Amino acid sequence: MPRNAAYDTPLPAPSRPYHIAIIGAGMAGTACARTLVQAGFRVSVFEQEAQAGGRMGHVDTANGSFDAGVQFFTVRDPRFAQALDVTVPGLCRPWSATTIVVLDETGKKVARPNGKEHHWVACPGMGDLVRTWAAPLELHGMLHTRTQVQALERDRLHPDQWQLRVSSPDDAPNVYAGFDAVVLAIPAPAATLLLRGSGVQSPLTLPLSEVEMEPCWTMMLSFPQAMQPGVTTLGPDWNVASSTHHRIAWLARESSKPGRSLKERWTVHASAEWSLKHQNDSPARVLAKLHKAFTEVTGIRVQPSHMDVRLWPHARTSTPLGQSFAWDSHEQFGVCGDWCVGMRVEDAFLSGLDLALAIADQVDNPA
């Protein structure tokens, strides 16, 4: 039996007849997949991006990395704590962001909360947590990256099974067939769109459509010129802040995180309201407006050597599903994600875990 270097535990050969397709290799999809594999199921994970990670992914540049999506995570549930301690010891480290400055519209400090729990980051980038957990799936041919699922269909030769129509970077269509169940580990709006576009009739469609998620524009700036004798940082004396500025909700000095390059870098998240209003703007227009707001809040007026923005269409959950996961036992497909109960990294992990355990229980104890 092959050994899984990422977990240092056996990676079992499939022992159950079920083959499960998982769409999305973010935290929820990866947690679901690895739990199902350990339970003896055969899984195939489909991810449209080049790597697993989703919003946990980080962006590498010549001046260092940016945690463009998730900035940190907390650990409250013992199951999440155990998974981190046992499978990836030492990969995650506490970040001294427990004290988060609160700023007013002009960048003046109006509060400084004293948090009581650690804020954790994966090292050397936030994406390394999910990537490490997904590595054995990729090693054994279970992870298909750069593969976008276009439609779910019933297999014409085996109507009780599913098939997926997918596209790859060269736009070549393809079909993967023979799945006994399908898991959608993607944002609720994307899951709703996929189900409706595929003509899938399910009681899950209505509650999924009622989940509301908000977009977020993210800006990344680097200032390598700060690395000079006697100068290590630019601007404010704080590393992390939430802001009431109408454009900016969050600012973080990436170089303050453990295991990162010391070159001065900032990640800025726009407010949900501003992101929604400007979600169709060009990246150049968004960058200009957010950079202007950044200078107003931080006082840093030095021109950055690197500037970039990206839009997260479904970044924050405003109306969750209200339960850890959802499963349609008749159609044999389910959904999971942080948006089921909130927006935390731990929410995503537990959602994927709970759905996998529910599937395993169903197979062991069919209705």
Secondary structure as GFF3:
##gff-version 3
##sequence-region A 1 367
A	DSSP	beta_strand	3	4	.	.	.	ID=ss1
A	DSSP	beta_strand	9	10	.	.	.	ID=ss2
A	DSSP	beta_strand	19	23	.	.	.	ID=ss3
A	DSSP	alpha_helix	27	38	.	.	.	ID=ss4
A	DSSP	beta_strand	42	46	.	.	.	ID=ss5
A	DSSP	three_ten_helix	54	56	.	.	.	ID=ss6
A	DSSP	beta_strand	59	61	.	.	.	ID=ss7
A	DSSP	beta_strand	64	66	.	.	.	ID=ss8
A	DSSP	alpha_helix	78	87	.	.	.	ID=ss9
A	DSSP	beta_strand	92	95	.	.	.	ID=ss10
A	DSSP	beta_strand	101	103	.	.	.	ID=ss11
A	DSSP	beta_strand	109	111	.	.	.	ID=ss12
A	DSSP	beta_strand	119	122	.	.	.	ID=ss13
A	DSSP	alpha_helix	128	139	.	.	.	ID=ss14
A	DSSP	beta_strand	143	144	.	.	.	ID=ss15
A	DSSP	beta_strand	148	154	.	.	.	ID=ss16
A	DSSP	beta_strand	162	167	.	.	.	ID=ss17
A	DSSP	beta_strand	173	179	.	.	.	ID=ss18
A	DSSP	beta_strand	181	184	.	.	.	ID=ss19
A	DSSP	alpha_helix	188	198	.	.	.	ID=ss20
A	DSSP	alpha_helix	205	209	.	.	.	ID=ss21
A	DSSP	beta_strand	212	223	.	.	.	ID=ss22
A	DSSP	three_ten_helix	224	226	.	.	.	ID=ss23
A	DSSP	beta_strand	240	243	.	.	.	ID=ss24
A	DSSP	beta_strand	248	253	.	.	.	ID=ss25
A	DSSP	three_ten_helix	254	256	.	.	.	ID=ss26
A	DSSP	beta_strand	264	270	.	.	.	ID=ss27
A	DSSP	alpha_helix	272	277	.	.	.	ID=ss28
A	DSSP	alpha_helix	283	298	.	.	.	ID=ss29
A	DSSP	beta_strand	306	319	.	.	.	ID=ss30
A	DSSP	beta_strand	325	328	.	.	.	ID=ss31
A	DSSP	beta_strand	333	336	.	.	.	ID=ss32
A	DSSP	three_ten_helix	338	340	.	.	.	ID=ss33
A	DSSP	alpha_helix	345	364	.	.	.	ID=ss34
###
